[in-house]
Amino acid sequence: MRDNCNMQFDKIFSFFVIHWIPNWSRLFKRLYDLMVQGGEIAYYLIADSDMYSVWKQMSKDPVWGKYYEVDIDKGFPESYYSPNPVQMLAI
């Protein structure tokens, strides 16, 4: 994770973003480092969804697949491949 933030925050929040960032362990450690002692983080993420399966199927379809310019598997959150996405958050 590349950044040059030297500040610390009382509160950090994220809605519908964290699930797109690879390496959750590293991400949450960095977020922890950005918080002041006693700070809070609130986030909402999608750990698993049927939409990922639909996107994957569409990417292989002869009609719709041409609209997928990237490797679709690299675009899915880590949680999509986990048998227990909730456990991934127990860091």
C-alpha positions in Angstrom: 0.0 0.0 0.0 1.6 3.2 -1.1 1.0 6.4 0.7 2.8 9.2 2.4 0.3 10.1 5.0 2.0 11.1 8.3 -1.2 12.1 10.0 -3.3 10.1 12.5 -7.1 10.1 12.7 -9.7 9.8 15.4 -12.1 8.1 13.0 -11.7 6.2 9.7 -14.6 5.1 7.7 -15.1 3.2 4.4 -18.2 2.1 2.6 -18.1 -0.4 -0.3 -14.3 0.0 -0.8 -12.3 -2.3 1.4 -13.4 -5.4 -0.3 -11.7 -4.2 -3.5 -8.3 -3.7 -1.9 -5.9 -6.7 -1.9 -4.2 -8.0 1.2 -6.6 -7.2 4.0 -4.1 -8.0 6.7 -1.7 -5.4 5.4 -4.6 -2.9 4.9 -6.0 -3.2 8.4 -2.5 -2.9 9.9 -2.0 0.3 8.0 -5.4 1.6 9.0 -4.6 0.8 12.6 -1.3 2.7 12.3 -3.2 5.7 11.0 -5.5 5.9 14.0 -4.7 7.7 17.2 -4.9 5.6 20.4 -8.5 4.9 21.1 -9.5 5.7 17.5 -12.3 4.0 15.7 -12.8 2.5 12.3 -16.2 1.8 10.7 -16.5 0.0 7.4 -19.0 -1.8 5.3 -17.9 -4.3 2.7 -19.2 -7.1 0.5 -17.5 -10.3 1.5 -19.3 -12.5 -0.9 -22.0 -11.9 -3.5 -23.6 -13.7 -6.4 -22.7 -10.7 -8.6 -19.1 -12.0 -8.7 -20.2 -15.3 -10.2 -22.4 -13.4 -12.7 -19.5 -11.2 -13.7 -17.3 -14.2 -14.1 -19.8 -15.9 -16.4 -20.4 -12.8 -18.4 -16.7 -12.4 -19.0 -16.6 -15.7 -20.7 -19.7 -15.1 -22.8 -19.0 -14.5 -26.5 -21.2 -11.4 -26.6 -20.4 -9.8 -23.3 -16.8 -11.1 -22.8 -15.4 -8.5 -25.2 -16.3 -5.7 -22.7 -14.0 -7.2 -20.0 -10.6 -5.7 -20.8 -8.9 -6.9 -17.6 -8.4 -10.3 -16.1 -11.7 -10.7 -14.3 -10.2 -13.0 -11.6 -7.7 -10.2 -10.5 -10.6 -7.8 -10.1 -12.4 -9.8 -7.4 -11.9 -9.3 -3.7 -9.8 -11.9 -1.8 -13.0 -12.8 0.1 -14.6 -14.2 -3.1 -12.1 -17.0 -3.1 -12.2 -17.7 0.6 -14.4 -20.6 2.0 -15.0 -18.4 5.0 -14.8 -14.7 4.2 -15.8 -13.7 7.7 -12.8 -15.5 9.1 -10.6 -13.4 6.9 -11.5 -10.4 8.9 -10.4 -12.0 12.2 -6.9 -10.6 12.0 
